[in-house]
Amino acid sequence: MRLNPFAADETPRPLASEQRLDVRRTCRLRVALGKMAVWSWDLSPRGFCAELLHVLAPGELSTGSILLGVKEFPFTGEVVWSNAGDPLRARRGRIGVRFTGIEPRFFHVFQNVFPAP
């Protein structure tokens, strides 16, 4: 984590670009990403992190669906970060996808499946 050197009260804080806007819920959900079937690592109302063998590049647009509860929600999204895995050590890569379009009912189901603590 990089720290903001210009914090007003001299308290080290993460840079604004590294702060999460929503609480993420760790969960393994089936995600169809284009023609690939992958598993989520965590999920928030704004996007998800997924593990996969071949990562997509940041900026790539994607379409797919995510199975939440008993309903499958189609989405469009943008890859905002990616970390390549290490096939020699059997480590999968990860990507972060921000939703650019998803059915509004998704947010209601998300709150029911993952109630606030």
Contacts in CASP RR format, 6 or more apart in sequence:
PFRMAT RR
TARGET T0000
AUTHOR 0000-0000-0000
METHOD contacts of the structure
MODEL  1
MRLNPFAADETPRPLASEQRLDVRRTCRLRVALGKMAVWSWDLSPRGFCA
ELLHVLAPGELSTGSILLGVKEFPFTGEVVWSNAGDPLRARRGRIGVRFT
GIEPRFFHVFQNVFPAP
1 14 0 8 1.000
1 18 0 8 1.000
2 14 0 8 1.000
2 15 0 8 1.000
2 18 0 8 1.000
3 12 0 8 1.000
3 13 0 8 1.000
3 14 0 8 1.000
3 15 0 8 1.000
4 12 0 8 1.000
4 13 0 8 1.000
4 14 0 8 1.000
4 15 0 8 1.000
4 16 0 8 1.000
7 13 0 8 1.000
20 44 0 8 1.000
21 44 0 8 1.000
21 46 0 8 1.000
22 44 0 8 1.000
22 45 0 8 1.000
22 46 0 8 1.000
23 44 0 8 1.000
23 116 0 8 1.000
24 42 0 8 1.000
24 43 0 8 1.000
24 44 0 8 1.000
24 49 0 8 1.000
25 42 0 8 1.000
25 43 0 8 1.000
25 44 0 8 1.000
25 114 0 8 1.000
26 41 0 8 1.000
26 42 0 8 1.000
27 40 0 8 1.000
27 42 0 8 1.000
27 43 0 8 1.000
27 114 0 8 1.000
28 39 0 8 1.000
28 40 0 8 1.000
28 41 0 8 1.000
29 39 0 8 1.000
29 40 0 8 1.000
29 43 0 8 1.000
29 48 0 8 1.000
29 66 0 8 1.000
29 67 0 8 1.000
29 68 0 8 1.000
30 37 0 8 1.000
30 39 0 8 1.000
30 40 0 8 1.000
30 66 0 8 1.000
30 67 0 8 1.000
31 37 0 8 1.000
31 38 0 8 1.000
31 39 0 8 1.000
31 40 0 8 1.000
31 48 0 8 1.000
31 50 0 8 1.000
31 64 0 8 1.000
31 65 0 8 1.000
31 66 0 8 1.000
31 67 0 8 1.000
32 38 0 8 1.000
32 64 0 8 1.000
32 65 0 8 1.000
32 66 0 8 1.000
33 50 0 8 1.000
33 52 0 8 1.000
33 56 0 8 1.000
33 62 0 8 1.000
33 64 0 8 1.000
33 97 0 8 1.000
34 62 0 8 1.000
34 63 0 8 1.000
34 64 0 8 1.000
36 52 0 8 1.000
38 50 0 8 1.000
38 51 0 8 1.000
38 52 0 8 1.000
39 50 0 8 1.000
39 51 0 8 1.000
40 48 0 8 1.000
40 49 0 8 1.000
40 50 0 8 1.000
40 66 0 8 1.000
41 48 0 8 1.000
41 49 0 8 1.000
41 50 0 8 1.000
41 51 0 8 1.000
41 94 0 8 1.000
42 48 0 8 1.000
42 49 0 8 1.000
43 49 0 8 1.000
43 66 0 8 1.000
43 68 0 8 1.000
43 110 0 8 1.000
43 114 0 8 1.000
45 106 0 8 1.000
45 107 0 8 1.000
45 110 0 8 1.000
46 98 0 8 1.000
46 99 0 8 1.000
47 77 0 8 1.000
47 96 0 8 1.000
47 97 0 8 1.000
47 98 0 8 1.000
47 99 0 8 1.000
48 66 0 8 1.000
48 96 0 8 1.000
48 97 0 8 1.000
49 94 0 8 1.000
49 95 0 8 1.000
49 96 0 8 1.000
49 97 0 8 1.000
50 94 0 8 1.000
50 95 0 8 1.000
50 96 0 8 1.000
50 97 0 8 1.000
51 92 0 8 1.000
51 93 0 8 1.000
51 94 0 8 1.000
52 92 0 8 1.000
52 93 0 8 1.000
52 94 0 8 1.000
52 95 0 8 1.000
53 87 0 8 1.000
53 92 0 8 1.000
53 93 0 8 1.000
55 82 0 8 1.000
55 83 0 8 1.000
55 84 0 8 1.000
55 85 0 8 1.000
55 93 0 8 1.000
55 94 0 8 1.000
55 95 0 8 1.000
56 62 0 8 1.000
56 79 0 8 1.000
56 82 0 8 1.000
56 95 0 8 1.000
57 79 0 8 1.000
57 82 0 8 1.000
58 79 0 8 1.000
58 80 0 8 1.000
58 81 0 8 1.000
58 82 0 8 1.000
59 78 0 8 1.000
59 79 0 8 1.000
59 80 0 8 1.000
60 78 0 8 1.000
60 79 0 8 1.000
61 76 0 8 1.000
61 77 0 8 1.000
61 78 0 8 1.000
61 79 0 8 1.000
61 100 0 8 1.000
62 76 0 8 1.000
62 77 0 8 1.000
62 78 0 8 1.000
62 79 0 8 1.000
62 97 0 8 1.000
63 74 0 8 1.000
63 75 0 8 1.000
63 76 0 8 1.000
63 77 0 8 1.000
64 74 0 8 1.000
64 75 0 8 1.000
64 76 0 8 1.000
65 72 0 8 1.000
65 73 0 8 1.000
65 74 0 8 1.000
65 75 0 8 1.000
66 72 0 8 1.000
66 73 0 8 1.000
66 75 0 8 1.000
67 73 0 8 1.000
68 106 0 8 1.000
68 109 0 8 1.000
68 110 0 8 1.000
68 113 0 8 1.000
69 109 0 8 1.000
69 113 0 8 1.000
71 105 0 8 1.000
71 109 0 8 1.000
73 102 0 8 1.000
73 103 0 8 1.000
73 105 0 8 1.000
73 106 0 8 1.000
73 109 0 8 1.000
74 102 0 8 1.000
74 103 0 8 1.000
75 99 0 8 1.000
75 101 0 8 1.000
75 102 0 8 1.000
75 106 0 8 1.000
76 99 0 8 1.000
76 100 0 8 1.000
76 101 0 8 1.000
76 102 0 8 1.000
77 97 0 8 1.000
77 98 0 8 1.000
77 99 0 8 1.000
77 100 0 8 1.000
77 101 0 8 1.000
78 97 0 8 1.000
78 98 0 8 1.000
78 100 0 8 1.000
79 95 0 8 1.000
79 96 0 8 1.000
79 97 0 8 1.000
80 96 0 8 1.000
80 97 0 8 1.000
80 98 0 8 1.000
81 95 0 8 1.000
81 96 0 8 1.000
82 93 0 8 1.000
82 94 0 8 1.000
82 95 0 8 1.000
82 96 0 8 1.000
83 93 0 8 1.000
83 94 0 8 1.000
83 95 0 8 1.000
84 93 0 8 1.000
85 91 0 8 1.000
85 92 0 8 1.000
85 93 0 8 1.000
85 94 0 8 1.000
END
